Amino acid sequence: MSEPGFGKQFFDRHMEYIVANDMVGMIKDTYTEDAALYNAFPFLDTPPPNVITGHDTLIKVFEQYLEYQGEIQVTSLYNFLDTPEVISFQATFISPKTGNWAVGDTWLMRGEKIFRHFGFAHRLGDA
């Protein structure tokens, strides 16, 4: 069982992988083998809603996401919820390729890894 404050530490570790563009490490370290991601990605060939399962597919989709966005910089993090079972937050970030975004994620945890990931994003405008 995770200790209070684990959620923020987990979020920071997750973001370190994104900044380092290490999707293989991020997925293997922070997602269960049977994890599922529910999202509406604008860059996939299949229309949303998208349900992504399995480490190999998650790695591929996150690599595509970073290619689509380029380097992202979180500009605000708010409504952060940290419990042993759930980590949830909203954030804004800026991408030099796609502009300003509002995003939200809810991570259902099994142990200290993401079991179910629900995400949304809304483009706010140009950078």
C-alpha positions in Angstrom: 0.0 0.0 0.0 1.3 3.4 -0.8 2.0 6.1 1.7 0.4 9.6 1.7 2.2 11.8 -0.9 3.0 8.8 -3.0 0.8 10.1 -5.8 2.8 13.3 -6.3 6.1 11.4 -6.3 4.6 8.9 -8.8 3.4 11.8 -11.0 6.9 13.4 -10.9 8.5 10.0 -11.9 6.0 9.6 -14.7 6.8 13.1 -16.0 10.6 12.4 -15.8 10.1 9.5 -18.2 8.1 11.8 -20.6 10.8 14.5 -20.5 13.5 11.9 -21.1 11.3 10.5 -24.0 11.6 7.0 -22.4 8.3 5.4 -23.0 9.6 1.9 -22.7 10.8 2.7 -19.2 7.7 4.6 -18.3 5.3 1.8 -19.3 7.3 -1.0 -17.7 7.9 0.9 -14.5 4.5 2.6 -14.0 1.9 0.4 -15.7 0.7 -3.1 -14.8 1.0 -5.8 -17.5 -2.7 -5.8 -18.0 -3.2 -2.0 -17.9 -5.7 -0.2 -20.1 -5.7 3.4 -21.3 -9.0 5.1 -22.3 -8.6 8.3 -24.3 -9.6 10.2 -27.4 -6.3 10.7 -29.2 -6.5 12.9 -32.3 -3.6 11.3 -34.1 -4.6 7.6 -34.2 -6.0 5.9 -37.3 -9.0 4.7 -35.3 -11.7 7.1 -34.2 -12.2 7.8 -30.5 -12.8 6.6 -27.9 -9.6 4.7 -28.0 -8.9 1.8 -25.6 -5.3 0.8 -25.5 -4.1 -2.3 -23.8 -0.8 -4.2 -23.3 2.7 -2.8 -22.7 3.8 -3.0 -26.4 0.7 -1.1 -27.6 0.9 1.4 -24.8 4.6 2.1 -25.6 3.7 2.6 -29.3 0.8 5.0 -28.6 2.8 7.1 -26.1 5.7 7.3 -28.6 3.2 8.5 -31.2 1.8 11.0 -28.7 5.2 12.5 -28.0 6.0 12.7 -31.7 2.6 14.4 -32.3 3.1 16.9 -29.4 6.9 17.4 -29.4 8.5 18.5 -26.1 5.8 19.4 -23.6 6.1 21.7 -20.6 3.5 21.6 -17.8 2.4 25.1 -16.9 0.0 24.3 -14.1 -1.0 21.3 -12.1 -4.3 21.5 -10.1 -7.1 19.4 -8.6 -4.6 16.8 -7.6 -6.1 13.8 -5.8 -3.8 11.3 -4.1 -5.1 8.1 -2.5 -3.7 4.6 -2.4 -6.2 3.6 -5.1 -6.5 6.7 -7.3 -4.2 9.4 -8.6 -6.2 12.1 -10.4 -5.2 15.6 -11.7 -5.8 18.3 -14.2 -3.1 20.3 -15.8 -2.2 22.7 -18.6 0.8 22.4 -20.8 2.4 24.0 -23.8 3.7 22.2 -26.8 5.8 24.0 -29.5 4.1 21.9 -32.2 0.4 21.9 -31.1 0.0 24.8 -28.7 -1.7 25.1 -25.3 -3.7 22.3 -23.8 -5.9 21.5 -20.8 -5.6 17.8 -19.8 -6.9 15.6 -17.1 -6.0 12.1 -16.0 -7.3 9.6 -13.6 -5.0 6.6 -12.8 -6.6 3.7 -10.9 -3.8 2.0 -9.1 -3.1 -1.6 -8.4 -0.3 -1.7 -5.9 2.0 1.1 -7.0 1.3 0.9 -10.8 -1.4 2.2 -13.1 -4.1 -0.5 -13.8 -6.6 1.8 -15.6 -5.8 5.2 -17.1 -8.6 7.5 -18.1 -7.5 10.7 -19.9 -8.9 13.7 -21.7 -7.4 16.7 -23.4 -8.7 19.9 -24.9 -6.6 22.2 -27.1 -6.8 25.8 -25.9 -5.0 27.5 -28.7 -1.7 28.3 -30.3 1.6 28.5 -28.4 
